[in-house]
Amino acid sequence: MGSPKTAPRGGAGGTGSGRAAALPSPVLRLRGLGWGVGGATIVEDVSFEVQEGEFLAFIGPNGAGKTSLFNLVSGLNPATAGSIELDGADITARAAHARARLGLGRTFQTSSLWPAMTVADHVRLAAQAAGGGSYRIWRQAGAHTRQVVGALERTGLGHRAETPARDLSHGEKRKLELAVLLVGEPRLMLLDEPMAGVSAEEVPALTELIRSLHREEGRTVLMVEHHMDVLLGLADRLAVMHHGTLLALDTPQAVMADATVQQAYLGEEL
Ligand SMILES: Nc1ncnc2c1ncn2[C@@H]1O[C@H](COP(=O)(O)OP(=O)(O)OP(=O)(O)O)[C@@H](O)[C@H]1O
């Protein structure tokens, strides 16, 4: 399928944090990653590196393999080819929960909250699990209070602490999913369409939250997102997936000007 066009890692035209170039070894390295199911190849020969503090966004037409790639990196599906390294350690054969313990945090396209459980209890449970406890054993209420309060403050949900998840707006649910992720202080965050289902009015605040996690906290982020207006000014680099392969990997400006990428989106707005 050929190699994607790639640019040097690091900030893109002033859009990045600038931290990437200073650090020599990548947080994440994929080499020839592939996944097939039922005789069909879904992800094929994907290779790239992500530096500490970098924001890499994934775009591509529906069915291009973006979520499948995230499933491989987070360990939900086993790779059928290639390898995945986190901080230089080969994690290709590691289970999803082991990868999470190593600092690989993930959100999903569809909401994964318990409707009757309060915002604070979601975060408390995640803190308990991140601390090595089991989800099955509920520790005393009030445990992990500092972590819980911190995660809710960072995501702007402090005033919703005692609200059941079912009463949150879509944007607040997405923020809660981020709070659940943040309480484990992930080394690498994989966000799969965090704007999905969120009303247009709530998109700017959610975008700003993700921006602050990246810029102010220095989080390393991989994010699937269809809306280019969200990604411009947020992503250091754009990765374009097409038919399971990495078609291009470059600065947002270069990707948007790329004729091959335009061709992949034929008839669709990029
Ligand atoms: N478990 C599976 N079994 C069979 N086919 C699958 C499986 N998971 C994904 N696929 C197929 O793999 C292709 C890629 O799907 P994937 O969800 O990764 O694409 P995507 O780029 O994330 O799409 P979207 O933007 O619509 O979310 C699709 O054709 C999908 O039907």
The ligand as a Tripos MOL2 file, in Angstrom:
@<TRIPOS>MOLECULE
LIG
   31    33     1     0     0
SMALL
NO_CHARGES

@<TRIPOS>ATOM
      1 N1        -15.3760   -6.7490   14.5110 N.pl3     1 LIG1
      2 C1        -15.5050   -6.4880   13.2040 C.ar      1 LIG1
      3 N2        -15.8370   -7.4610   12.3360 N.ar      1 LIG1
      4 C2        -15.9410   -7.2060   11.0380 C.ar      1 LIG1
      5 N3        -15.7420   -5.9950   10.4710 N.ar      1 LIG1
      6 C3        -15.4120   -4.9850   11.3010 C.ar      1 LIG1
      7 C4        -15.2650   -5.1750   12.6820 C.ar      1 LIG1
      8 N4        -14.9200   -3.9750   13.2350 N.ar      1 LIG1
      9 C5        -14.8590   -3.0960   12.2070 C.ar      1 LIG1
     10 N5        -15.1660   -3.6970   11.0470 N.ar      1 LIG1
     11 C6        -15.1800   -3.0540    9.7390 C.3       1 LIG1
     12 O1        -13.9500   -2.3960    9.5800 O.3       1 LIG1
     13 C7        -14.1090   -1.1970    8.8280 C.3       1 LIG1
     14 C8        -13.5280   -0.0600    9.6010 C.3       1 LIG1
     15 O2        -14.3740    0.2430   10.6980 O.3       1 LIG1
     16 P1        -14.0090    1.3730   11.7530 P.3       1 LIG1
     17 O3        -15.1460    1.4650   12.7210 O.co2     1 LIG1
     18 O4        -12.6660    1.1230   12.2960 O.co2     1 LIG1
     19 O5        -13.9780    2.6550   10.8350 O.3       1 LIG1
     20 P2        -13.9510    4.1960   11.2380 P.3       1 LIG1
     21 O6        -12.9510    4.8670   10.3650 O.co2     1 LIG1
     22 O7        -13.7680    4.3530   12.6910 O.co2     1 LIG1
     23 O8        -15.4220    4.6430   10.8140 O.3       1 LIG1
     24 P3        -16.3880    5.8110   11.4150 P.3       1 LIG1
     25 O9        -15.7380    7.1020   11.0420 O.co2     1 LIG1
     26 O10       -17.6690    5.5810   10.6720 O.co2     1 LIG1
     27 O11       -16.4780    5.5810   12.8910 O.co2     1 LIG1
     28 C9        -15.6100   -1.0590    8.5580 C.3       1 LIG1
     29 O12       -15.8850   -1.5310    7.2730 O.3       1 LIG1
     30 C10       -16.2310   -1.9510    9.6090 C.3       1 LIG1
     31 O13       -17.4610   -2.4760    9.1810 O.3       1 LIG1
@<TRIPOS>BOND
     1     1     2 1
     2     2     3 ar
     3     2     7 ar
     4     3     4 ar
     5     4     5 ar
     6     5     6 ar
     7     6     7 ar
     8     6    10 ar
     9     7     8 ar
    10     8     9 ar
    11     9    10 ar
    12    10    11 1
    13    11    12 1
    14    11    30 1
    15    12    13 1
    16    13    14 1
    17    13    28 1
    18    14    15 1
    19    15    16 1
    20    16    17 2
    21    16    18 1
    22    16    19 1
    23    19    20 1
    24    20    21 2
    25    20    22 1
    26    20    23 1
    27    23    24 1
    28    24    25 2
    29    24    26 1
    30    24    27 1
    31    28    29 1
    32    28    30 1
    33    30    31 1
@<TRIPOS>SUBSTRUCTURE
     1 LIG1         1 GROUP 0 **** ****
